[in-house]
Amino acid sequence: MNKLNKNKVFKTIPKFKSEDEERDFWDKVDSSEYFDWSKGRHVNFINLKRSTQSISLRVPVDVLDEIKIEANKKDMPYQSLIKMYLTTALKADQKGKFAFAS
């Protein structure tokens, strides 16, 4: 246990009339006055779906055909494979390990 928070008295969280009111509240206060974050733990929400947005993307026909072939080999929709490729390339680029194929 964090020695600093051992005897700390935390504020009571107010009751909110709406999610908007609650959101405004947490935007303006220091949450460490309400919670002992040293007792926090990491949690995964495995069933939570990420927000998505539709886009239009022009792709050369031969590239799209190759993607569809690879997706078929992997038994997955080609749009899902494109998302996986984009995510993988983005993460590699963020780590400085992405290079364009020659």
Residue, then its C-alpha position, 0 to 999 in steps of 0.5 A: m500500500n502506498k504510504l502517502n494514501k494510507n491515512k488519506v480520507f477520500k472525497t465522496i463521489p456525488k450522485f449524477k443526474s446524467e452521463d453528461e453531468e458525470r463527464d463534466f465533473w470528472d473533466k474538472v476534478d483530480s480523481s486521486e482525491y476520490f480514489d486510491w489509485s495505488k489499489g487500481r488494477h489493469v482490466n481488459f474488456i474483451n467484449l468491448k468493440r472499438s468504434t469504427q468509421s467507414i472510409s472510401l479508399r481507392v486501391p489498384v485492382d491488382v492489389l485488391d485481388e491479391i488481398k482477396i486471395e490472401a484473405n481467402k487463404k486465411d479464411m477471413p473477410y478481405q476488409s478484416l485483413i486490410k485492417m490487420y495490415l494497416t494496424t501492423a504497419l502503423k505499430a511498426d511505423q510507431k516503433g521506427k521499424f516500418a519500411f516500404a517494400s522496394 
